[in-house]
Amino acid sequence: MTRYLDPDRAQFDAFKRLDRDTELNMLNLVQFNDLANYPGDHELARDGLTGAQAYALYGQETAAILEKVGGSIVWSANFELTLIGPSDEVWDAMFIARYPNAHAFLAMVSDPDYQRHVVHRQAAVKTSRLIRTQNAGAKDQFA
């Protein structure tokens, strides 16, 4: 299985080329490691945390940073079943984070406090999808 944890350079460059001034929603799909995989020298490396516990730490430690840049979690759900698509993609966490614009997202991921705490996400995640979206409005979507 290919592990998708962080954007590669081409993906991040493509993200930065898109309009930075419009509101955006980031769809997050996350599979957790059974056990968190911290670097060997990290203080939590030998604590035996699960991936879910490490991801919870990530959420707790970065919630204030998300709020500081004007972002919020606007939707979350529990995965049940993939009806169309790969049956092996089972998600432990699914949510949408809304940002006022791409500048806010970039400010969050470059914040020194965020960068210090992202180790929890990296230890927790087996694979993930982070999909940038713009709200199209339900009534306009299929007109």
N, C-alpha and C positions, 0 to 999 in steps of 0.2 A: 504494500500500500504506500502510495506517495503521501508524504507528510507536508501539509500546507500550514505553515505557522506564521510567517511574515511575508510581506510582498517582496517580489524580486525587484531589481532596479528598474526593469522595463515597465512593470506594472505600476510602480510608484511614480515614475516619470509620466506615464499616461494619465494617472490620477491628477497630477499637478498641472497637466495641460488643459484639463476640463475647466469649465467656468467655476471660479472660486467664490463668486459673490451670491450664488443662489443657495437656498436651504437645501440640505441633503439629508438623506436617511441611509444609514448603513445597516444592511441586513447581516446579522451575525449567526452563523451556524457552527456549532462547536462540538467536537467529540473529545472527551477527557481521557487521559491516560488512567489506567487502573491505579497506579501509584505515581505521585508527582515525581518528576525527574529534574531535580535541582542540580546545579553544578556542584561538584564535590566539595568545594570550599564554602558553599552557602550555609548559613547558620541553620537552615531547615532541612538540609540534605539528608540527615539521618533521622528525622522525626517521623518518617513513615506516613506522611500526609497522602491522602488520595488526590487524584487529579481534581475531583470536585471540590475538595477542601482548599486546595491551592488556588483554584479559580475563584472561590468565594473570597479568599484573601485579596486577590487582584481586584475584585469588584469593590470590596470595602475600602481598599487603599486608594483607588482611583476615582471613586464616586465624587468626591469634592472637586477634583480636577475637571471632570466632565461638567459638573455644574458651573465651575468658574468660567469655562469657555462658552457657556450658554447652551450646553447640550443636555439631553435627558433621554432616558429610556422610555419609549412611547408604546412599546408592545413587547410582550414576551409570551411564550407558550411552551407547553410540554409536547415533545414529539410523540406521535402515535404510530404512523405508518407512512411509507412512501407508496403512493398508488401508481404514479408514473415516474420512472427513474430508477437509478441503481438501488437495489434492495439492501445493499451493504452499507449505504450511507444512513446511519442511525445517529441522530443528533442528541446530545445530552443537554445542550443549551441552545435556545433559539430566541433572538430578540432583535429589535430595531432600536438603534440609537439615532436620535435626531440632533443635527447640528445646525446652527443658524447659517453656516456657510463652510466652505472648505478651509478657509483661514482658521476657523475655530478648531476643526479637526486637526489641522497641522500644528496649531498651537498646543493642543493637548498632547500629541505624540512626541513633540519636541520639548515639553516641559520637563525639567530635571527631576522633579518628584515622580512624574509618570514614568520616566525612563528607569528610575530606581526600582519602581514597583512592578514593572512589566515582567520581571523575572518570574513572578508568580504565574502569569499567563503562559509564559514559555515552558515552565515546569508542568503546568496542568494539561496543556493541549496536545492531544494525539494528532489531530488534523482539524482544519477549520475552513470556512469560507467567509470572506468579508466582501460584500457586494454593495457598491455605491448605487443608490437609486435616487430619483427625484419624484416627488409626489405628482402624479398625473391627474389626480382627481377621479374618483370612481365613475362619475357620469360621463366623463370625456374619454375614458379608457377604450371603449369599444364602439364609439360613435362613428 
